[in-house]
Amino acid sequence: MNTELIERIEKALNSIRPYLEADGGNVKIVEVTSEMVLKLELTGTCSSCPMSTMTLKAGVEEAIKRDVPEIIKVEAVNVAVV
């Protein structure tokens, strides 16, 4: 993985982590595909929260795309389907 790209993604994630951590959750980078899709693992309460899909789209993906526009999509690898 491109180190500079990962650092920029981590910086964007750090801007929203306090909100995730306040609810007992967090996110971890799994990979960035060659198609520039960021795959994240939701951890803690985020992995089983029924609102996690909305949080991912509205919060996490928005923050990532704002700071790292090369990323075209953000996916969670472990969201439980409710």
N, C-alpha and C positions, 0 to 999 in steps of 0.2 A: 504494500500500500504506500501511496505517496505521503511521506511524513508531513510535509507542509500542509497538505489538504487535511490530514487527520488532525493536526494542531488547530486549524481553523474551525473544523467541526467541533472539536472539544471546547474551544472558546465559545462557540455558539451554544453548545449544550450547557456550559457553565452558567450562561445567562439565565437559563430556566431551571436549572437543578434545584435551587432553593425552594421553588414552588412544588416540585415533585417530592423533594425530601420532606417538606412540611406535611405531606400526606403519607409519608412512609415508603416512598418509591424512589426509583432512579432509572437511568438508562445507561446502556453500555454499547459501544460500537462493536459490531460483529464483523462487518466488512463493507467496503464500497466496491460495487461491481464495475465491470468495464463499461456498462451502460450508465454509470454515475447514479446508481440507486444505492442509497445508504440503508443498510440493514442494521437495526438496533435490537438489543434484547432489553425488554422491560423487566426491571427487578423490583423486589419488595412487593408492596401492595399494588404497584402498577401492573404486575403480571396477571393479576386476577380481577382487577377492577373493571366493572362493566362500562365505565366511562373512558377506559384507556384508549380505545380507538379514536374517540373525539379528542382526547388530550394529545394523542400522537399527531393528528391532522392539524388541529387548531393551534396547538402550542409548539410542539417540537418541530414539526415540519416547517411551520412558518418561520421560526427562529433560524433554522438551518438554511432555508432558501434565502432569507434576508442577508445572512452573513456569508454564505457559501453558495452563490447562484449556480455554480456548475452542477450541483446536486439537483436532479430532476424529480426525484421521488424518494420518500422515506417510508420504509416498511418495518414493521415489528416482526420478529421471527417467532415470537412466543405468545401472541395475544390469544387468550382463551375466548373462543366463540361462545357467546351467551345466548 
